[in-house]
């Protein structure tokens, strides 16, 4: 067999050439190599509720889901999703025509963009954004148009400039991609901000895809408002969520979306050629998880709030400027008070300097300079792990 010649075309298509190995893989490898505490990738270090895990075991033993589940998802889960949306937000959906179960929220985003975009369509997204957004827009042949959330040090949060959002919409704009609670900044868009987004979408006849996977992780006075609950949005919004963040079973990859029948049908047309179906037995378990009493969600949120406060205090003590998140399980920090300006260099050196791994926020920006001094830490870890990380980070004061 002859080898490839030096004149051969690169294997990776042009749309994806900017996307190499993810920063999460790089930083996780650094954590292993150095024995550092990994506060980079957002996954818990403990499993979720025992009764939910046992529900998965029971489904396996009973032979439910061991073969291909139905394309839209098992009826029990679709019904549970509908009931969850009704009970939490007053939204009503038909489990047969307005719900689609996916291989995690990432597939839901990918399938939605592949289904709803034509090549050249513009997608307005809030920057910084979860890294799969950019890749999925590229794979769909769309053009991403970032609107940057601006740091507000006085209030320790990131803010959306609604005038900038409006100015970003052109005649080529097809879709708004909204994430709230927002990863990585921890911002929770207010009802007033979401109302303005809804009015813009209706005025310009835009579709909206909303990533709401952290819907149950809002703290203090923050309120999660699904965009689909606002006037004119039910028929133009694809709402995405998943079980991984709410129930701490990220490896199960059970996500879902709810939308009007025509939107669900379109997205399913793309989704069936991605994974087709996935996570059969786990779908039955997640159906039971969504039916857990309110006390579960309240306790889960209180536990994460306490962990947020613990890590935020430790980061402040180490010299970071801390943007205390109103949602998610990430905290964004500014490294400039430490005399640093390059988040990439800082994060690559941090495992050796302090025995902790973090993620440079610049990877989530098109405008890398806007994210250069910001670094993200995950607090979805055991309390003793967060305490150890906070203690290690104090070394930065001595450097």
N, C-alpha and C positions, 0 to 999 in steps of 0.2 A: 504494500500500500504506500502510495506516495504521500509525503507530508504537504502541509499547506505552504505555499510560496510566500515570499515577502511582499508580493504585490496583492495578496488576497484582501478582500474587503473585510473590515472588522466584523466580528460576529454580532456584536450588540448593535441594534438599530439606533439611528440618530436620536430618536425621541428619548431614549433611556441612557444616553452616554453620560449625562451628568449624575446619574445615580449609580454609585458603586456600592461597596460593602457599607452597611449602615453603621452609624456611630455607636449604636448599642452593641453590635458585635465587637467592635474595637475596644470599647470600654469594659465590656464583660470579660474579654480575654485579658486585659490589663489587671482586672480584679483577681482573676485566677493566678496569673503570673506573679503578682506581688502579695497575695494574701490579704488584699484590701477589702474593706466592707463595701459592698456594692449598693450604693444608693442611686445608681444610674437608671437602670431599666425598671419600669413600673410594674412589678409583680410582687404580690405578698410572699412572705416567707413562712406563712402558716396556711393550712387549708380552711375552707369555709365551714358552714354548719354541718355537723355530723349527720343530721337527719337527711340532708340533701345528698351527701356522699352515699349514704345507705340507700337512698332512692335510686341512685345510678346502679349500685350493685344489684338491687332487686330487679331493675329493668333488665340487666344483663342475664341474670339467672332465669327470669321469666321469658326470655327470648324476645323481648320487646326492643326493637331497634337494632338487632344484630344483623339484619339485612337492610337493604335500601329503605329508608323512610319515605313517606310521600314528598314529592317535590316541594310543595309549599311549607313543609314542616308537619310534625305529627299534630293531629287535631287537639290533643290535650294541651300542648304548648301554645298553639295559636289561640285557643280559648282563654288560657291563662294570661296571655299578653293583652287580649282585648279587655279582660276583667281588670287587669292592672291599670290600663289607660283610663278606663271608666272610673275606677275607684279613686285613683290619684288625681286625675286632671279633668274629669267630666267629659272625656273624649269617647265617642262611640265608633266602633269599627265592626265590620263583618269579618268573622274569623276565616271565612272561605275565600273572600275576594280582596280583602284589604290588609292582609298580614302575610309576610314572607320571612321564613326562618333562614338564616345564613350562617356561613362558617365564620363566626365572629363579626364584629362591626366593620372590620377592615374589608371583608368581602362585600358587605352591604354598601359601603362607600364605593368600592371598585365597580360593582355591578350597576349601581345607580349612575355613575358617571359614564360608563361604557354604553349604557342604554339610552341616556338622555342627551348626550352631546353629539353633535356633528363636528367633523374636523374644522378647526378654525373658530368654533364657538368660544367665547370668553367666559371664564369662571372667576367670579370675585370671591376671594377667601380672606379670612382674617389672619394676618401674619403677626407673630410666628404661628406656624401650623404643624400639626402632626405630620411626620415626614411622608407617610403614604399618600397624603392628599396630592402633593406635587407629582408623584410618580403615576398615580391613577389618572390625573388630568392629562399627563403626557401620553399615557397609553391609549386614552380615548381620543387623542388628537386635538384636545382643547388647548386653549391658551390661558394660563393662570394670570390673574391680575390681583396682586396682593394689596390689601389695605392694612396698614401697620397699626397695631395696638400700641399706644404711646405710654411710656412709664410716667407715673405720677408719684414722685417720691414723697410728696407731702402727705398723701393719703395711702401710701404703700400699696398701690394697685396699678394695673394697666387699664387705659381707657380707650374706648372706640370714638374716633372723630366721625360723627355722622355726616358732616359736610364732605369729608374726604371719601366716605363710602358712597355718597350720592354722586360725587364727581367721577368715581371709578366706573360707573355704569354707562355703557355706550350702546349704540344700536346693535353691536355685535355680542352684547352680554346675553347669555342664555340662562345662567344659573348662579345663585348665591350659595356658597358652601359655608355654613355657620356651625361653630362648635361652642357650646355652652352647657355646663361649666367647661372652661377653656383650658386645654392642655397645650403649652406648658405653663402659662402665666398664672393659672388659678383664678382668673377673672370669671365672675358670673354676670352675664349681661342682665341689666335691669329691665323691668317691665317697660319703662319709657324707651330704652334703647331698642328693645325687641319690637315695640309698637312702631317705632320709626322704620325699622327694617321691613316690617310687614307692609306698611304704607308704601314704601318704595317698591317692594315686590309687586304689589297690586297695581300701582301706577304704571310700572314699566313692563308688566305682564311677564314676570320672571318666575322660573321654578326655584325652589329652595330645597337643599338637602341639609338637614340638621343632624349633627353628631351629638347625641345626648347621653353618652355612655356613663358619664359621672352624675347622672340625674339625682342619685340618692346621696351624693357626697357634697352637700352644701352646708355651710357653717354660719354660725352667728345669726345675723339678720338677713342673710342672702336668701333669695327665693328662686327656685327653678321654675321658669315659665316656658312650657313647650310652645314653640312658635305656632304650631298647628291650632292652638286654642284661640288665636287672635283673629279678628275679622278678616275674611277673605283668604285665609291661609290653609284651611282644611283641604281644599281641592288642589293646591299647588305645592304642598310640602311633603317631602319624604322624611319621616322621622326615624332615626336609627338609634338603637341602644343594644345592650348586650348583658350577659350574665356575669362575665368575667370580673368586672370592676365591683359589682354590687355584692357578689357572693364569694369572691376570692377563689374562683376556679378558672383562672385564665387559660389553663391548658385545655379546657373542654371546647373552647371555640364555638360557643353558641351565641349568635347574635340574631337580630331581627330588625325588620322595618315595618312601619305602618304608613299607609297612604291611600288615596283614592284608587278605585279599581283599575283605571287606565294606567296609572303610574306603576302600581304593583305588577300589572301584566307586562309592562315594558321592562321593568327591572328584572323580572323573572326570566324574560327571554334571554337576557345576558347572563344571569346567574346560572342558568341550567348548563351553560357551556364552560363554566369555571369549575366549581366543585360538583355540580349537579345536586348532591345532597351530602350531609356530613353529620357526625356527632349523634347518631341515632339514639342510643341508650341515654345519653346525657340530656337530650331534649325532654325526655320524660321527667328526669330529675329536676331540670330547671322549671318545668311546669309546677312542680311541687314547691320549689323555692319561691316563685312569684306569689304563692299563696301563704307564705309565712306571715305571722301576725305583725302588726305595726311595731311591736316591741323589738323585733329583730332589727328593723331598719333604724330605729331610734338608737339602739345600743351600738350598732355598727357605726353610725355617724358620730356618736359621742366618743367612741374609742379612737376614731381617726382624728377627731378634733383635738383630743388630748395629745396624740402623737404629733400632729401639726405644731401644737404649742411647744412641745418638748424640743423638737428639732429646730424650730424657728428661734427659740431662746438660745440653743446651743450655737447656731450659726451666727447670731448677733454677738454672742460672747466671743466668738472666734474672730470677729472683726468684719463680717459681711454686712452689707446693707440688705435687709430682708424685706421682700414683698410678701406679706402674710396673705396666703391664698384664702379666698372666700369659698372655694370649691376645689374638687379633684383631690389627688393625694400627692401633689407636687408643690414644692416651694421654690420660687425663683429668687436668686440673690444677685446683687451687684458686687463685683470683685474690686472695683476701683478704690474703695476705702482700704483695701489691703495693698494698694500700690500696684495693682495688676490691671491690664486693659484687654488682654487677649484670652478669651475664654477657652479656645482650643489648647493653647500652650498651658494654661493653668490646669485644665482637666487632665491633660496628658502627664503633667508633673505631679498632680495631687496624690496619686497612689503611693509614690515614693516619699513625698514630703509629709503626708499625714495619714496614709493608710486608709483612704476613703476614695471611692469613685463617684463622680458626678457627670453630668452631660452638659456640654456647651450649648447654650440656646441658639447660637448662630446657625446651627444646622437646620433650624426650623424657619429660617428667614431666606427670602430671595435677596433682600437688602442686608447682606451679612454684617455690614458695619453697624446697623441698628441693633443687632443682637450681640455684638462682640463682647461687651463687658458682663453679660448675664450668664449665670450658671444655674442649672436645675438639679434639685435633690428630691428623691422620692422618700416619703415617710410612711409607706405602707409596709413597715417592717415591725418586728417584735420590739417592745419597749427597751429591752436590754441591749438590742443591737443599736437602736437610736442613741441610747445613752453612751455606748462605747464609741460610736461615731462622733458624737459631740465632744467627748473627751479627747479623741485623737485630733480633731480639728483645732483644738486649742494650741496645737503646735505651731499653727500659722502665726500666732501672736509672737512666737519666739524666733521665727525665721528672720 
